[in-house]
Every structure is written in structure tokens, then in C-alpha cells.
């Protein structure tokens, strides 16, 4: 299976400000409170400031209302270790509209919330097992949620981490906004950079992740849509 198979959206996040275009689908993200940019893994990255409540949002849409298997991947570079800063999610406490949220929590570790009916009471809240993140460091993250099994596979920089078990076995189809970096009221805004984010309505695997990580170089949407990735050849000095 190719990386592009069952891809829902890919945000290159190359824009210097304003809305961010979905390179694959129709889910452009609306800029809230002026998300600017900085150098990314590939071209530019979106630069979020938690102190300014910045985020990129998409109103409720069927494309991003995952109720079973889904995956996401992208690059992050943290500017602070603010607790509970959201990376990606679709969440709203008003009217019991919780679906899914992934955020940096205590110990600078990733944590996932999955609600199967929109309520807090029926939300699985589980930490990933990993070494805590550091600031000023690029990390490639990838997560695959297997709904029927209630598990999540997780990769950091192309390396598989311990599988997480015990999650809810379905996701509530809420009317909440989807977003990158949003606090969704329950959490904190993201503080740092994001680049080349993508979501799928299937389980990605280690082969997909290796392609996306590309030995630490990353890839663009143009690379995966063309059916391949660039080959990075080290320069050799000839004396």
C-alpha cells in the first residue's frame, strides 16, 4: 500500500501566515490569532505561540470525523514544555462533543484521549510510553489508532514505541472543530513548530512511517503524490 492510499488531508504548512491549504483534500485550516512561520523540515513550518492562543482550525466535517481506524503523522519542534499543549484533535466540552485529542502532558510525554460518546466519563485517557520530549528538537511523530482493538501504535523518528492498549473501541462523531494546536478549552495551546502534517482513515504501518520519516529528512506531499520520495545522496569531495 502506498502512503497516499486512504490519505484524507495533508497540510504542508508552508504559508507564512493566514489559512493553511490542504494539499490533498478540501480541509483548509483557518488561522486563529495569526500563526506565523519559521524554518521547517521541508521549507516553512507553522509557528504557534501558546501565549497568544494561536491555532489552525477546520469546522466540523465528515472527512475528519473519524469513528473507527485512523492515523496521523507530522513533525513537531517544541519551544516550551507547557503541560497539556495540544498537537492535533477534534474536541469540544460544550454539549458533550469530545472525539479525540493528542497532546503533550506531564513529563513531556504524548497522551491520547478518545471518547466513545462525547462525555468525559466515557473517555480513555492514556499516556504513551516514551522518553520525554525536549525543546528545540525536531521529532517526527506517527500514531495509528486501531479502533476494534482499542490500541495505538506510535513511532518517534521512525522508531516504533510500545503499543498502547486499553483505549475505547470507537470514536464519537462529534460536531467539534478539528484543529492543530488548539486548546479545545480542556487543554493548552501548542507552543512551537509543526510541519508536514497528515491524517488517514486507515492504519499506517512501519513501512509508511519509514517513508514519511525518510531517514530524518522528511517528505513533502509532492513527493508522496508522485509515488516516491527523494533520494538524499551525500556529497563526496574528490581530491
Backbone as numpy.savetxt, mean C-alpha at the origin, in Angstrom:
# Nx Ny Nz CAx CAy CAz Cx Cy Cz
1.49 -16.46 -14.24 0.64 -15.27 -14.24 1.52 -14.02 -14.24
1.18 -13.05 -15.03 1.95 -11.81 -15.11 1.53 -10.85 -14.01
2.43 -9.96 -13.62 2.14 -8.99 -12.57 0.89 -8.18 -12.89
0.66 -7.88 -14.14 -0.46 -7.02 -14.53 -1.81 -7.74 -14.45
-1.81 -9.07 -14.36 -3.06 -9.82 -14.30 -3.85 -9.47 -13.04
-5.13 -9.14 -13.20 -6.03 -8.78 -12.11 -5.56 -7.54 -11.33
-4.69 -6.76 -11.96 -4.32 -5.47 -11.38 -5.54 -4.55 -11.44
-5.83 -3.87 -10.34 -6.96 -2.93 -10.29 -6.49 -1.51 -10.56
-5.46 -1.08 -9.84 -4.95 0.28 -9.97 -3.45 0.32 -9.71
-2.80 1.25 -10.39 -1.36 1.50 -10.16 -1.16 3.02 -10.16
-0.67 3.51 -9.04 -0.39 4.95 -8.92 1.12 5.16 -8.91
1.63 5.77 -9.96 3.07 6.03 -10.05 3.50 7.10 -9.07
2.59 8.04 -8.76 2.84 9.10 -7.78 3.99 10.01 -8.22
4.08 10.23 -9.52 5.14 11.08 -10.08 4.77 12.57 -10.07
3.48 12.88 -9.90 3.05 14.28 -9.96 3.70 15.10 -8.84
3.96 16.36 -9.10 4.60 17.22 -8.11 3.61 17.80 -7.11
2.32 17.77 -7.43 1.26 18.18 -6.51 -0.07 17.83 -7.18
-1.17 18.07 -6.47 -2.49 17.84 -7.05 -2.88 16.37 -7.08
-3.92 16.06 -7.84 -4.44 14.69 -7.91 -3.40 13.76 -8.54
-3.44 12.49 -8.11 -2.51 11.48 -8.64 -3.27 10.52 -9.55
-2.73 10.34 -10.74 -3.41 9.57 -11.78 -3.22 8.07 -11.59
-4.28 7.34 -11.82 -4.23 5.88 -11.86 -3.77 5.47 -13.26
-2.58 4.91 -13.36 -2.01 4.58 -14.67 -2.71 3.39 -15.33
-3.40 2.58 -14.53 -4.00 1.36 -15.07 -5.52 1.43 -15.13
-6.15 1.89 -14.07 -7.60 1.91 -14.00 -8.17 3.31 -14.05
-9.28 3.50 -13.34 -9.96 4.80 -13.37 -10.06 5.40 -11.97
-9.15 5.02 -11.09 -9.23 5.45 -9.70 -8.19 6.51 -9.36
-8.30 7.65 -10.04 -7.41 8.77 -9.70 -7.66 9.19 -8.25
-6.58 9.60 -7.57 -6.66 9.97 -6.16 -6.69 11.48 -6.01
-7.61 11.97 -5.20 -7.76 13.40 -4.97 -6.79 13.85 -3.87
-6.07 14.93 -4.17 -5.11 15.49 -3.22 -5.85 16.25 -2.12
-5.55 15.91 -0.86 -6.13 16.60 0.28 -5.02 17.27 1.08
-5.09 18.58 1.18 -4.13 19.39 1.95 -2.73 19.44 1.33
-2.66 19.30 0.02 -1.44 19.56 -0.75 -0.30 18.60 -0.45
-0.44 17.40 -0.94 0.65 16.43 -0.91 1.66 16.83 -1.99
2.89 17.09 -1.59 3.91 17.51 -2.55 4.73 16.30 -2.99
6.01 16.47 -3.29 6.79 15.38 -3.85 8.24 15.46 -3.40
8.95 14.37 -3.63 10.39 14.29 -3.40 10.91 13.21 -4.34
12.20 13.03 -4.38 12.78 11.98 -5.22 12.30 10.62 -4.74
11.86 9.78 -5.71 11.36 8.46 -5.36 12.28 7.34 -5.81
11.80 6.11 -5.72 12.55 4.97 -6.25 12.56 5.01 -7.76
11.45 5.46 -8.34 11.34 5.65 -9.78 10.78 7.05 -10.00
11.58 7.96 -10.52 11.15 9.34 -10.71 10.75 9.95 -9.37
9.55 10.58 -9.29 9.12 11.24 -8.05 8.34 10.30 -7.15
8.22 10.72 -5.89 7.36 10.05 -4.92 6.45 11.09 -4.29
5.28 10.67 -3.80 4.40 11.56 -3.04 4.98 11.76 -1.65
5.00 13.01 -1.19 5.60 13.36 0.10 4.50 13.83 1.04
4.14 12.98 2.02 3.06 13.26 2.97 3.63 13.86 4.26
2.92 14.86 4.81 3.30 15.45 6.09 2.16 15.23 7.08
2.43 14.44 8.12 1.37 14.14 9.09 0.90 15.40 9.80
1.80 16.38 10.01 1.45 17.61 10.72 0.45 18.46 9.95
0.33 18.19 8.63 -0.58 18.96 7.79 -1.80 18.14 7.35
-1.95 16.94 7.93 -3.11 16.08 7.65 -3.28 15.82 6.15
-2.19 15.45 5.50 -2.21 15.26 4.05 -2.55 13.81 3.68
-3.31 13.66 2.59 -3.66 12.32 2.13 -4.08 12.37 0.67
-4.22 11.19 0.07 -4.72 11.03 -1.29 -5.92 10.09 -1.22
-7.07 10.55 -1.69 -8.32 9.83 -1.47 -9.09 9.54 -2.75
-9.85 8.45 -2.70 -10.79 8.10 -3.76 -12.12 7.76 -3.09
-13.20 8.40 -3.53 -14.51 8.10 -2.97 -14.89 6.65 -3.26
-15.84 6.15 -2.51 -16.25 4.75 -2.60 -16.47 4.32 -4.03
-15.85 3.21 -4.39 -15.99 2.64 -5.73 -15.90 1.13 -5.63
-16.61 0.44 -6.49 -16.62 -1.02 -6.46 -15.22 -1.60 -6.67
-14.41 -0.94 -7.50 -13.07 -1.43 -7.81 -12.23 -1.67 -6.56
-12.36 -0.77 -5.59 -11.50 -0.80 -4.40 -12.23 -1.32 -3.17
-13.45 -1.80 -3.37 -14.24 -2.37 -2.27 -14.02 -3.89 -2.24
-12.84 -4.28 -1.88 -12.51 -5.71 -1.85 -13.28 -6.39 -0.73
-13.90 -7.51 -1.05 -14.62 -8.29 -0.04 -14.02 -9.67 0.16
-13.09 -10.04 -0.71 -12.39 -11.33 -0.57 -10.90 -11.09 -0.83
-10.24 -11.99 -1.56 -8.80 -11.88 -1.75 -8.40 -10.54 -2.38
-7.35 -9.94 -1.83 -6.76 -8.77 -2.48 -5.30 -8.63 -2.04
-4.56 -7.83 -2.78 -3.14 -7.60 -2.49 -2.80 -6.14 -2.75
-1.75 -5.68 -2.12 -1.22 -4.35 -2.43 0.30 -4.37 -2.29
0.94 -3.43 -2.96 2.40 -3.33 -2.89 2.82 -1.90 -3.19
3.96 -1.50 -2.64 4.49 -0.17 -2.92 5.71 0.11 -2.07
6.31 1.26 -2.35 7.51 1.70 -1.63 7.15 2.77 -0.60
7.74 2.68 0.60 7.58 3.73 1.60 8.94 4.16 2.12
9.01 5.39 2.59 10.22 5.94 3.22 9.73 6.87 4.33
9.86 6.44 5.57 9.27 7.15 6.70 10.14 8.34 7.12
9.48 9.47 7.39 10.17 10.65 7.90 10.11 10.72 9.42
9.16 10.01 10.02 9.08 9.89 11.48 8.45 8.54 11.79
8.48 8.17 13.06 7.88 6.91 13.49 6.60 7.18 14.28
5.84 8.16 13.83 4.54 8.46 14.44 3.72 7.18 14.53
3.17 6.91 15.70 2.42 5.67 15.91 1.08 5.73 15.19
0.72 4.62 14.57 -0.57 4.41 13.91 -0.75 5.21 12.62
0.34 5.54 11.93 0.21 6.26 10.67 -0.17 5.29 9.55
-1.23 5.64 8.83 -1.81 4.76 7.83 -1.02 4.79 6.53
-0.82 3.62 5.95 -0.27 3.51 4.60 -1.40 3.46 3.59
-2.28 2.49 3.74 -3.34 2.27 2.75 -4.57 1.71 3.46
-5.75 2.08 2.98 -6.95 1.53 3.60 -8.23 2.05 2.99
-9.34 1.52 3.50 -10.71 1.94 3.16 -11.50 1.80 4.45
-11.74 2.94 5.12 -12.13 2.87 6.52 -12.92 4.12 6.91
-13.95 3.95 7.69 -14.69 5.08 8.24 -15.45 4.59 9.46
-15.21 5.22 10.61 -15.90 4.80 11.84 -17.35 5.28 11.85
-17.66 6.35 11.13 -19.02 6.87 11.10 -19.95 5.91 10.36
-21.02 5.51 11.02 -21.97 4.60 10.39 -21.45 3.18 10.24
-20.44 2.83 11.05 -19.87 1.46 11.03 -19.46 1.07 9.61
-18.55 1.86 9.04 -18.11 1.67 7.66 -16.66 1.24 7.55
-16.23 0.38 8.42 -14.86 -0.11 8.39 -14.72 -1.25 7.38
-13.63 -1.24 6.62 -13.32 -2.35 5.71 -11.94 -2.90 6.00
-10.88 -2.18 5.58 -9.52 -2.65 5.80 -8.59 -1.45 5.99
-7.54 -1.65 6.79 -6.55 -0.60 7.01 -5.21 -1.24 7.36
-4.14 -0.67 6.81 -2.78 -1.13 7.07 -1.98 0.09 7.53
-1.33 -0.03 8.68 -0.68 1.14 9.25 0.54 0.76 10.08
1.43 1.76 10.28 2.61 1.57 11.12 2.17 1.77 12.56
2.35 0.76 13.40 1.86 0.82 14.77 3.03 0.77 15.77
2.75 0.36 16.98 3.74 0.29 18.05 4.95 -0.53 17.64
6.14 -0.03 17.98 7.36 -0.73 17.62 7.75 -0.54 16.17
7.12 0.43 15.50 7.39 0.72 14.08 7.17 -0.51 13.21
6.11 -1.26 13.55 5.76 -2.47 12.80 4.42 -2.29 12.10
4.25 -3.03 11.00 3.00 -2.98 10.25 1.92 -3.75 11.00
0.71 -3.19 10.96 -0.44 -3.84 11.56 -1.60 -3.76 10.58
-2.47 -4.77 10.59 -3.62 -4.80 9.68 -4.91 -4.94 10.46
-5.92 -4.17 10.05 -7.28 -4.30 10.55 -8.16 -4.77 9.39
-8.96 -5.80 9.65 -9.96 -6.26 8.69 -11.30 -6.39 9.43
-12.33 -5.69 8.94 -13.67 -5.80 9.54 -14.58 -6.57 8.59
-15.33 -7.51 9.14 -16.22 -8.29 8.26 -17.67 -7.80 8.29
-17.97 -6.80 9.14 -19.32 -6.24 9.14 -19.34 -4.73 9.35
-18.18 -4.11 9.33 -18.08 -2.67 9.49 -17.90 -2.20 10.92
-18.09 -3.09 11.87 -18.01 -2.70 13.27 -16.62 -2.92 13.85
-16.34 -2.18 14.92 -15.08 -2.37 15.63 -15.04 -3.73 16.33
-16.18 -4.16 16.83 -16.26 -5.42 17.56 -15.89 -6.61 16.69
-16.19 -6.53 15.39 -15.90 -7.63 14.47 -14.77 -7.25 13.52
-13.70 -6.71 14.10 -12.50 -6.35 13.36 -11.32 -7.14 13.90
-10.60 -7.82 13.02 -9.36 -8.48 13.43 -8.24 -7.44 13.40
-7.42 -7.41 14.46 -6.40 -6.38 14.64 -5.08 -7.08 14.96
-4.28 -7.31 13.92 -3.12 -8.19 14.08 -1.85 -7.52 13.57
-0.77 -7.64 14.36 0.55 -7.17 13.97 1.22 -8.17 13.03
2.01 -7.66 12.11 2.91 -8.51 11.33 4.17 -8.74 12.15
4.76 -9.91 12.00 6.02 -10.23 12.68 7.17 -9.75 11.82
7.94 -8.79 12.33 9.02 -8.20 11.53 9.95 -7.39 12.43
11.09 -7.02 11.90 11.93 -6.02 12.53 11.31 -4.65 12.27
11.30 -3.78 13.26 10.68 -2.47 13.11 11.33 -1.64 12.01
10.54 -0.81 11.37 11.04 0.07 10.32 11.91 1.18 10.91
12.80 1.73 10.09 13.61 2.89 10.44 13.22 4.05 9.56
13.58 5.25 9.95 13.33 6.43 9.12 14.40 6.55 8.04
14.11 7.39 7.05 15.05 7.72 5.97 15.57 6.47 5.25
14.70 5.48 5.09 15.07 4.21 4.46 13.94 3.77 3.54
14.29 3.41 2.32 13.27 2.90 1.40 12.99 1.43 1.70
11.71 1.10 1.80 11.25 -0.28 1.97 10.22 -0.59 0.89
10.35 -1.75 0.27 9.29 -2.23 -0.61 8.43 -3.19 0.19
7.13 -2.88 0.29 6.19 -3.70 1.04 5.19 -4.34 0.09
4.83 -5.57 0.38 3.81 -6.27 -0.39 3.02 -7.16 0.56
1.70 -7.14 0.41 0.81 -7.93 1.27 -0.23 -8.62 0.40
-0.49 -9.90 0.69 -1.53 -10.66 0.01 -2.47 -11.25 1.06
-3.74 -10.81 1.03 -4.74 -11.26 1.99 -5.58 -12.38 1.38
-5.49 -13.57 1.98 -6.26 -14.73 1.56 -7.50 -14.79 2.45
-8.63 -14.38 1.91 -9.83 -14.23 2.72 -10.32 -15.56 3.29
-10.41 -16.59 2.46 -10.97 -17.85 2.92 -10.16 -18.47 4.05
-8.84 -18.22 4.03 -7.96 -18.75 5.07 -7.77 -17.80 6.23
-8.12 -16.53 6.04 -7.91 -15.53 7.08 -6.43 -15.25 7.33
-5.63 -15.37 6.27 -4.18 -15.19 6.40 -3.68 -14.03 5.54
-2.49 -13.56 5.87 -1.81 -12.56 5.06 -0.36 -12.95 4.90
0.08 -13.00 3.64 1.50 -13.15 3.35 2.09 -11.76 3.20
3.33 -11.59 3.62 3.94 -10.26 3.72 5.39 -10.35 3.29
5.79 -9.40 2.46 7.18 -9.34 1.99 7.75 -7.95 2.27
8.99 -7.90 2.74 9.72 -6.64 2.89 10.97 -6.74 2.02
11.12 -5.80 1.12 12.27 -5.79 0.21 12.46 -7.14 -0.48
11.35 -7.70 -0.93 11.37 -8.95 -1.67 11.51 -10.20 -0.83
11.68 -10.05 0.49 11.89 -11.20 1.38 10.61 -11.55 2.13
10.20 -12.80 2.04 8.97 -13.24 2.70 9.13 -13.21 4.21
8.13 -12.66 4.88 8.08 -12.62 6.35 7.15 -13.73 6.84
7.01 -13.83 8.15 6.13 -14.85 8.73 4.68 -14.58 8.35
4.00 -15.61 7.87 2.60 -15.46 7.48 1.76 -15.13 8.71
0.83 -14.18 8.55 -0.08 -13.80 9.62 -1.35 -14.63 9.51
-1.82 -15.15 10.63 -3.05 -15.95 10.66 -4.06 -15.30 11.61
-5.30 -15.75 11.53 -6.32 -15.31 12.48 -7.14 -14.11 12.06
-7.02 -13.67 10.80 -7.82 -12.54 10.34 -9.24 -12.99 10.00
-10.15 -12.02 9.90 -11.50 -12.27 9.43 -11.44 -12.88 8.03
-12.47 -13.66 7.69 -12.46 -14.38 6.42 -13.29 -13.71 5.33
-13.66 -12.46 5.56 -14.28 -11.64 4.53 -14.10 -10.18 4.94
-14.31 -9.28 3.97 -14.17 -7.85 4.23 -15.52 -7.17 3.98
-15.89 -6.28 4.88 -17.16 -5.57 4.74 -17.11 -4.62 3.55
-18.17 -4.63 2.75 -18.27 -3.75 1.60 -18.81 -2.40 2.06
-17.93 -1.56 2.61 -18.34 -0.29 3.18 -18.44 0.79 2.10
-18.97 1.95 2.49 -19.03 3.11 1.60 -17.92 4.10 1.93
-16.94 3.68 2.69 -15.83 4.55 3.10 -14.96 4.95 1.92
-14.24 6.06 2.07 -13.22 6.44 1.10 -12.06 5.45 1.14
-11.47 5.22 -0.01 -10.17 4.55 -0.10 -9.10 5.63 -0.04
-7.95 5.31 0.54 -6.92 6.34 0.56 -5.53 5.83 0.84
-4.56 6.66 0.45 -3.17 6.51 0.84 -2.86 7.61 1.85
-2.33 7.24 3.00 -1.86 8.22 3.97 -2.90 8.85 4.86
-4.18 8.52 4.70 -5.24 9.17 5.47 -5.33 8.60 6.89
-5.76 9.44 7.83 -5.94 8.95 9.21 -7.23 8.15 9.35
-8.19 8.38 8.45 -9.50 7.72 8.53 -10.12 7.89 9.93
-9.79 8.96 10.62 -10.29 9.31 11.95 -9.70 8.41 13.04
-9.63 7.12 12.82 -9.17 6.17 13.82 -7.65 6.20 14.05
-6.91 6.69 13.08 -5.47 6.51 13.09 -4.74 7.86 12.98
-3.51 7.83 12.46 -2.74 9.05 12.22 -2.40 9.14 10.75
-2.15 10.36 10.27 -1.75 10.56 8.88 -0.32 10.06 8.67
-0.04 9.65 7.46 1.28 9.14 7.10 2.29 10.28 7.09
3.53 9.97 7.47 4.59 10.97 7.48 5.80 10.42 6.73
5.88 10.75 5.44 7.00 10.26 4.64 6.63 10.16 3.17
7.38 9.32 2.47 7.23 9.19 1.02 6.57 7.87 0.65
5.80 7.91 -0.44 5.26 6.69 -1.05 5.51 6.75 -2.54
5.77 5.58 -3.13 6.05 5.53 -4.56 5.56 4.22 -5.15
5.08 4.29 -6.39 4.70 3.11 -7.19 3.80 2.15 -6.41
2.61 2.63 -6.03 1.66 1.81 -5.27 0.67 1.14 -6.21
0.32 -0.10 -5.88 -0.60 -0.87 -6.71 -1.48 -1.77 -5.86
-2.68 -2.09 -6.37 -3.59 -3.03 -5.71 -4.13 -4.02 -6.73
-4.37 -5.24 -6.28 -4.89 -6.33 -7.12 -6.10 -6.96 -6.44
-7.01 -7.53 -7.22 -8.11 -8.30 -6.64 -7.80 -9.80 -6.75
-6.58 -10.14 -6.46 -6.11 -11.53 -6.39 -4.94 -11.59 -5.42
-4.46 -12.80 -5.17 -3.28 -12.99 -4.34 -2.03 -12.88 -5.20
-1.17 -11.89 -4.91 0.14 -11.89 -5.54 1.02 -12.90 -4.82
2.10 -13.33 -5.47 2.97 -14.33 -4.86 4.43 -13.87 -4.91
5.31 -14.75 -4.47 6.72 -14.40 -4.41 7.33 -14.03 -5.74
6.86 -14.64 -6.81 7.37 -14.32 -8.14 6.97 -12.90 -8.53
5.70 -12.55 -8.26 5.24 -11.19 -8.52 6.07 -10.18 -7.72
6.28 -10.50 -6.46 6.99 -9.57 -5.58 8.43 -9.39 -6.04
9.07 -10.46 -6.46 10.44 -10.36 -6.96 10.52 -9.44 -8.17
9.50 -9.53 -9.03 9.45 -8.64 -10.20 9.28 -7.20 -9.77
8.39 -6.96 -8.82 8.12 -5.60 -8.36 9.32 -5.00 -7.63
9.96 -5.80 -6.80 11.12 -5.31 -6.05 12.31 -5.08 -6.97
12.49 -5.98 -7.93 13.51 -5.84 -8.97 14.90 -5.57 -8.40
15.30 -6.41 -7.45 16.63 -6.30 -6.82 16.87 -4.94 -6.17
15.78 -4.32 -5.71 15.89 -3.04 -5.03 15.74 -1.84 -5.92
15.61 -2.06 -7.22 15.49 -0.95 -8.16 14.05 -0.51 -8.40
13.09 -1.40 -8.13 11.70 -1.10 -8.40 11.38 -1.13 -9.88
10.10 -1.02 -10.19 9.63 -0.97 -11.57 8.54 0.08 -11.69
8.26 0.47 -12.91 7.17 1.40 -13.20 6.00 0.65 -13.82
4.87 1.34 -13.96 3.73 0.73 -14.63 4.08 0.42 -16.09
4.84 1.30 -16.71 5.24 1.06 -18.10 6.03 -0.23 -18.23
6.86 -0.53 -17.24 7.64 -1.76 -17.26 6.74 -2.99 -17.22
5.78 -3.01 -16.29 4.97 -4.22 -16.14 3.91 -4.32 -17.23
3.44 -3.19 -17.73 2.44 -3.24 -18.79 3.04 -3.67 -20.12
4.35 -3.49 -20.25 5.04 -3.92 -21.46 5.41 -5.40 -21.41
5.13 -6.02 -20.27 5.37 -7.46 -20.15 6.76 -7.83 -19.67
7.48 -6.86 -19.16 8.81 -7.17 -18.66 9.30 -6.08 -17.75
10.51 -6.22 -17.25 11.13 -5.21 -16.41 12.49 -4.89 -16.97
12.99 -3.69 -16.69 14.31 -3.34 -17.21 15.40 -4.18 -16.58
16.42 -4.41 -17.32 17.58 -5.12 -16.80 18.65 -4.10 -16.44
19.06 -4.14 -15.18 20.07 -3.20 -14.71 21.44 -3.85 -14.79
22.28 -3.32 -15.66 23.60 -3.90 -15.89 24.64 -2.96 -15.30
25.47 -3.44 -14.36 26.48 -2.57 -13.76 27.49 -2.11 -14.79
27.93 -0.86 -14.63 28.95 -0.32 -15.53 30.30 -0.93 -15.20
31.02 -1.29 -16.23 32.36 -1.89 -16.04 33.38 -0.97 -16.67
34.33 -0.58 -15.89 35.40 0.29 -16.39 36.44 -0.53 -17.10
36.78 -0.11 -18.29 37.80 -0.80 -19.07 39.06 0.04 -19.06
40.10 -0.53 -18.54 41.38 0.18 -18.45 42.29 -0.24 -19.59
